[in-house]
């Protein structure tokens, strides 16, 4: 008799393609969030993999005695306690690369919308103001002559840099360690990067190391012509400090795709004429999200069949793959 199919937990509001494939390829169990009380003892014992679209805590990991792999939907995996998982020999994977170009494209679009006010100009036309009041006012900001600082020159950050370089813009960056494969000026401190540029693109992951890294000092260093673009995690921005900086014109404008307490967006941000806001859509195309979903399930299939994970997170790259 053949071995039964592995049991995989669908945790959170998973992408439909993840659900479809997991239900077709594994025995599937679903819960709304990472709460172990939603599972009985038998279910907890059977689960070998998790397709994660919610927070996965150390306590939850410990509640699953036979857990082998957690496949996170998204590049950022700060909601998963990967260090604890690794200490238990549990592989954690994410979905890099497949969304880098989409996020980079959206970032450029968000920057253009922010400095050239394109959404406001379209609304002006649709409201009939072009015909009744004349041309839309000239924008005070432009991409021309700007220097861009990228906070986080990983896969996505580099894709953004290459696109903006093609616009004729100077590129600087800040990462923990200087890269040896690019010639862009590197700044050891974020505040030094902000002081050297007038456009700051934030694309770092969330977590304690980046919590409110863009604070009042960084915003002040960016200056009154400064533009902030954020597409990584909302937790990296001190939102009250940003709101104050925009209100007081200590920076010129901001374009945000991510927020500290999604889906809640502070009313003060929505009221600001110099803020361009998107509902976390940087990777939100059908093709890109499907590619992310496939990578989630492909990681589960690889690890649960005794093969190496396709995209392990750094905390788990040292885990050996023992055959089941």
N, C-alpha and C positions, 0 to 999 in steps of 0.2 A: 504493500500500500504506500502511495506517495505521501510525502510529508505535507501537512496542511499549509496553506498559504500564510505568510506572516501577517500579524495583526498590526495595523497602522491607525493611529489616532489622528483624526482631523480636529485640531484645536483652534477655535476661534472662527471668524468669518472668512473661511478659505476661499480662494479663487475657484470659480466653477470648474475650470479645467483640471485643477488639482483634485477636486472632489471626484470628478468623472473618472480620472485615471486611477486614483487610489481605490475607488470602489470596484473598478474593473480588474485591477492587478493584485489587490490585497484583500484581506478581511478588514473592513473599515468600521471604526467606532467614531462617533462625533460628539463633541461637547462644545458649549458656547464660549468657554474661556478656560484658562489654566488653573482650574480649581479641582483638586484631587477628590473632593467630596462628591463630585458629580459622577464618579466612577465607583463601581462596587469592587470588592476584593478580586473576584475572578477576572474582571476586565483589566484591572491594573496589572495582574500577573501575565496576561496574554499580550500586552502591548509591547512591541519591539521597536516601533518607529513612531515618530510624531511629525506630522506636517503642520508647522506652526505659523499661525497668523494672529497670535496673541502672546502675552507675557508668559514665559516659562521660567518659573523660579526654582531655586535649589530644592525647596520643599516638594515641589511638584515632581522634579526629577527623582528625588529620593523615594517618592511614593510608587514609582514604577520599577519593580525589582529586576525586570528583564529588558529594560530599555537599552537600545543599542545606538540609535541615531535620532537626531532632531534636525529636520530640514526646514530652515527658515525661509519664508517668502520675502525677499528683499535683500538688498546689499547690507543695510544697517541691521544689526542683530543685537542691539543693546537691550532689548526686552528679554533676551534669552541669557541665562546665567551660564555662559559658555565655559568659564573657568571651572565652575563646579562640575559641569558635565564632563569636561576633560579629566578632572580628578577621579571621576567614577569610570573612566574609560568609554564614555558616551561621545560619539562623534556629533559635531554640530556643523552644518553646512549653510551657506547663503547663496545668493544668486548674482554674483558679479558679472561684469562684461556684457551680458545680454541686454542690459539697459543703459550702458554707458553713453552710447550715441544718442539715444532718445532724450536722456536727461540733459546732455550737453546741448542738443538742439533747443530744448525748451528754455534752458538757461540763457542762451543768446537771445531768444525771443522775449523773455522776461526783461532782460536788460534793455533791449530796444523799446519795449513797451513803456518801461519806466522813464527813460530819458526823453523819448520822443512823444510820450503821452498818446500812443496809438489807440488804446481802448477808449480814452476820453474823446479823441477826435472822431472815432466812429460813432460814439453816442451822440456827439454834436450833430453829425450828419443825419443820423436816424431820427433825431428829435426835430428836424426841419430847420435847425439854426443856420446852416450854411446858406440856405435860400433866403431866410428872413433877416439874418443878422450879418451875413458876410463871412469871410474866410475865418477859419479857426485861428486863434492867436498863435503867433510864433512861439515855439518852445524855447525856454531859456537854457535847456540842456541839450547836449549832443554827444555822440560817441567820438566825434572828431577831436583829436588831440589828447584823448584820455590815456591814462596808464592804469592797468588792471592788476590788482593783487589777488592771488588765489590762495585761500586758506584751506589747504588740503589738496596736494597735487598727486592724488592717487589716480586710478583708472579714469574716473569721471573728471576729476580736476584737470588731468592732462588733455582729455578730449575737449574740454572747454577752452583750455589755453590754446590749442591748435586752431580752433575756430576763430577765436578772438585775435590771434596773431594774423590770420588771413584778412581781418578787418584793418590791419595796419596799426594795431594797438600794441604798446609795450606791455610786457608781462613780467611780473615779479611773483614770488610765492613764499609761503611759510609752511614748513612741515617740521616734525621733530628732528629729522635728519636731512641733511642736504642730499639731493639726488645727484648722481654722477652722469646721468644720461641726458641732461638738459642744460642749456646755457643761460636760462633765465636767472636773474639775480635772486639769491636766496636770503631770507631774513630769519635770524635765529629766534626772534621774538615777534609775536603777532602785532604788538603795538608799533614796532619798528616798520613792519610791512605797511600798516595803516598810514603811518606818517610819510611813507615813500610814494604812495599812490593816491588816486582820487576816486577809484572804483574798487570795492572790495567784494569778492565773490566767496561765499562761505559754503563749502561742500564737504565738511568733515562729518564723521559719524557722531552719534550721541554718546552719552556716558559721562562718568565723573570727570574724565580728563578734559572734556570740552564744555562742561556745564557753564553757561553764561560767559564763555570766553570772550565774546564780543560785548564788552561792557562800556561804561561811560568813558573810560580813558581811551579805549580803542576808537570809539565813535568821535571823540574830540580830536584824536590824532588824524582821523580821516578828513575832517575839516568841512567848511561850509559849502564847498563844491562837491563834496563826497557823495557817492552813491553806494548803497549797500544792497547786495543781491544774496538771498539765502535760499538754498535748495537742498541742504543736507538734513539737519534735524532742527526743529524749533527750539530745542533745549540749549543750543549753542549761543542763542541771542538773549541778552537781558532785555526782555520786551518792554518793561517800564522805562528803562534807560533809552531804548530806541524811540519809543513814543515821545518822550521828552525832547530828544535830540531833533526829531522831525518837527515837533510843534515849535521849538525855539529856533529852527533853521540852523542848528549847529551842524547838521548835514543837509544835503539838498533833497535827497529822495531815497526811497527804499523799494525794492521789489522782492516780495516774499512768497514762496510756495509752501513753506512749512511754518508751524506755529508751536508755541510751548504747550498748549493744552487743546490739541485738535480733537474734535472739529470746532471747538470754541475759538473765535477770533475776537479780541478785545474791541469793543465799540469805538474806543479812542483811535485804534488803527484804521477802522473802516471810515471814520469821519475825516481822516487826513487826506487832503488833496494831493499830497506828494508821496503817497504810498500806493503801489500797484500790487494787488493781492490775488493769488490763485489758490484754489482748494486742493493743494498737494497733488498736482497732476503731472509732475515732471516726467514720469515713466508711463503715464496712463494712456497708452494706445493699445488697441486690441492685439496687434502683433507682438509688441514688447511684453505685455503682461502674459500672453500665452507662452512666450519663450521662457519667462521667469517661472511660470507654472510647470512647464516641462522639466526645467532644471531641478525644481524641488523634487519631483517624482523620480527623475533619473538618479538623483543622489540617494534617495531611499532604496531604489531598486538595486543600485550598485552595492551599497553597504550591506543590505540584508541578504544579498546573494554571495557575500564573501569577497567582493571586489573593493578596491580603494574608492573612497569618496571622490567625486569629480571636483568639488569646490569646497574643501574644508576651510573653516575659519582659522585664523592664526593660532588660537589657543589649542586647536586640535590637530595641527599638522604633524605632530609627533606620534599620534596614535597608530599602533600597528593594526593591520586588518587580519584578524583571526577568522578563519573560515567557520561558518555556522555548522 
